[in-house]
Amino acid sequence: MKPASTLPLAGVGILVTRPVHQSDNLTQRIRDLGGNPVLFPALQIEMLPQAFIDRERLADCDYAIFVSPNAARIGMDLIRAAGGVPAKLRLAAIGPATAAELGKAGSTNAGGREIITGPRGFDSDALLAVLPRELVAGRRIAVFRGEGGRELLGETLRERGGRVEYIECYRRVRPAGDMRGVVSRWQRGEIGASIATSAEIVTNLFAMAGAEGLRWLRDTPMFVPHPRVAAAAFQRGVQALVVAGAGDQALVAALETWFGRLRPEHALTPAT
């Protein structure tokens, strides 16, 4: 085992802004490389109070598509409350993280059945590649998503002849609070990078930052999974942006490259 001081992220504080319940794997990966995750959730997930599954309507569906891990977690809870997964319903997920969340349902919810997902890619296009017209034309499709989600998936499935119904089961809200505690850590040299995994998180971060926090956010390298997120950060003045690709492994690999190889002079000295 390598000494902690020689690990790629030794002494580097990484601001992790995901909802708390989605941060465990990412923070552990950062620790495994010697880094110090600094948790500051800039997004909160809440089940919609009116969220409800009509058992008979779900039983008439051919596919249930889950667009995110939150949709899988909350949607499956609603399905379980409605009596479980109907026998003919096929399950599909956008991205491996969503598929893994569906897999956690195990025998009680998913019945151990196959989960359809794109072999490569983490977005709607990857899933649509394995749902051609011949599989979806005339089929009833329930799309589980958050409030006000993107329309690309549903629109494309309708163009292919699918009969699409959205089931909005959660909402994304900005947590209360501000960045004063985090700013203090920046001032002590304890944060060397930030991670933002959605444009909404970027928006919330800047709304929660306050005047002093804005400067630190803009001057600290930010690691993001997608060009859309990078664009949101760039528009708000972030100076150094790294588009790592989707998934925790890609984010951590980009951090390792930045601090451990390409930019070792930016690694922070461990706090004493």
N, C-alpha and C positions, 0 to 999 in steps of 0.2 A: 504493500500500500504506500502511495506517495505521501510524503510529509504534507500537511495542510498548506504550508507556505509555498509549495511548488505547484499547487493546483491552478488551473487556468483562471479561475475567478477568485483567487485568494484575496480576501479583504475587500472585495468589491460589493457594495450595496446595490441591490437591484430593486427598484420600485415596481411592485406587482399590483396591478390595478383591477384585476378581475373580481367578480363576486367571490366572497369567501369560500362558498361551497365548491367552487370550480378551480381553486388555486392549489390544492394539496400536491398534485403531481408536479406542477411547475415549480413550486417552491422547493420540493425535495430534490428535483434535478439540479436546481441552482446550488443547494447546499452540498450535493455530491461533488460539485466542481469547486467547492471552497467559498462560494459566494454567500452573501447575507441578504436573503429576501426581506424587503420592507413592505409589509402589507398595507395598502391603502385602497380599499375597494371603491371604485368610482361608478359602480353599477350595482343595482339591487334588483333581484328577480322576485316578483310577487304573483301568485296565482290570481287570476281574475275572479272576483267574487261570483260572477255569473257563469263561470265555466261549468259546463255540464255536457255529459254524453248521453244521447238518446240511444238506448240499447238496440231498438229495432232498426233505426236508421244506420247505425254502425254495422249491424248484421247484414245489411243490404250492400255494403261497400265491398269492393274487390281488393283495394289497396288502402293502407294507411301509411302516409309519408310523414316523417318527422324531420323538421328542418334544422334542429339544433339539439344539443344535449339537454337544454332546459325543456324543449318541447317533448323530448323522449321521457324525461323524468316525470314531468307534471302530467303529460298526456297519458302515460301508462298508469299513473295513480287514478286518473279519471276513468280509464277503461276498467281497471280493477274494481272501482266502486260501482261500475255499471254491470259487473258480472264476469269480467274477463274478456280475453280476445276471442271473437267469433271464429268458428272453425275454418271458414273459407278465406278469412282476411289475410292478405299477404302484407308483411311489414317491410318498409323501406326507409333508409336513413341517408341523410346528406353527411358524408364524411365519417371516418373511423371513430371519432370521439362520440358521435351520436349513435353509431352502431353499437359501440361498447356500452353506452348507457342503456340502450334497449336490451343488450345482453344481460345486464344486471337484473332485469326483470325475472330471468330464469324461468323455471317451470311454472311458477304461479301465474305469470302474466303472459309471457311470450310462448309458452309451451315448447320451448327448445327449437322452434321453427327457424328456418333460414331467414336471414335479414338481407334484403337486397341493398346493395350499395355499389357505387362506382369503383372499379378496380384501381383507378388512379384519380387523384384529385379530391378536393375537399368542398366543392361547391355544387350548385344546382346543375351546372353543365355536366359534371362527372356522373351524377345520378341519371340525368336525362339520356345520357349515352347508352344506358342499359334499359331504358324504358321507351323503345321505339313505338311508332304508331300501331303496329300490329299487336302489341301487348296491351295498349291502353285504350284504343278506340272502342267506344261504347261501354267502357268500364266506369264504375263509380269510384271516385278517389277522394279520401279524406286527407287533407293536409293540415297537420298539427303545427302551429306556429305561435309566435308572440303577437301581441296587438300591433297592428300596423306594419306587418312584415312586407318584404319585397314581393312583387307580383310575377317575376320572371318564370318561376316554376309553374305556377298555376296557369298562366297565359299559354305557355308552351304545351302543357298537357292538354289544354282545351283545343289548341290548334291541331293536336294529334287525335282529337275525337274523344278525349276523356271528359267525364262529367265530374267536375271538381267542386268540392265543398271545403271551405276553410273552417277549421276549428281553432279559434284563438283562445289559448288557455292560460297565458301569462302576460305580464307587462314588465317593461324595463323602466325603472325609476332611478333618479339621481339620489344617492344617500344624503341625509342631512350632515352638516359638519363642514369643516374647512381644512386647509393644509397647514395650519400653523405648526403642528407637531412635526410634520414632515419637513417643513422649511428649516426648522431647527437642526434636523439631521443633515440636510444639505449643507447648512452653514458650518457644521462640524466635519464636513468632508466624508460623510458616511454613505452617500448615494452617488454612484457613478453612471447609472443608466436607468431608463424606465422602459416598461413594457405596456403597450396599449393594444388590445386585441380586437377592438371595433372602433368605428368612427364615433359611435355614441359615447364610448368611454373617453375618447379624446375630448369631445364636446364637454362632457361632465367635468373632466379634470380641469379644463380651463375655467369653467364656471365656479369651481370650488377653490381655485388656486389663491385668489386674492392678489393684490398688487405685487407683493414680494414673491409669492409662489410662481407667478407668470415668468419672471426672469429665469428662475431655476429650471422650469419646464422647458423653456425655449433653448437654454444653453446646455441641456443634458441630452446625450444621445438617446434616441427613442427607437425601440425595436418593435416592429409591427408585422402582421402576417400577410398583408395584402396591400396593393397599391391604393385602393380606396381609403384605407386607414391612413396611409402615408400622405395622401392628398389632404385629408382633414387636418393632419398635424402641420403640414407645410403651410397651409392657409393661415394657421395661427402662429406661425413664426418659428417653429422648431428648426434648429440649425442643422442637426445631424440626424438623418433618418436611415434606418436599415430595414429593408423589406426582406424578412427572413423566410417567408413561406408559412403555410398553415401548420398548426400542430406544435405541441410543447417541444418535441425533439428538434424541430427546425429553429424555434426561437432560442433554445439553449445552445444549439450548435453555432448560431450566429453570434451569440454573446461570447462563446468560447473563442471563436475566430477573432473577434474584435479585440478582446482583452488579452487573450493568451498568445496570439501569434501576430496578427497584423498591427495591433496597437498596444503592445505590452507596456509602453510608457504611460498609458492611461490607467493602468491598474492602480488601485488605491492601496496604501499601506494599511495593514490590519490595525484596527483600533486597539489601543493599550488601556 
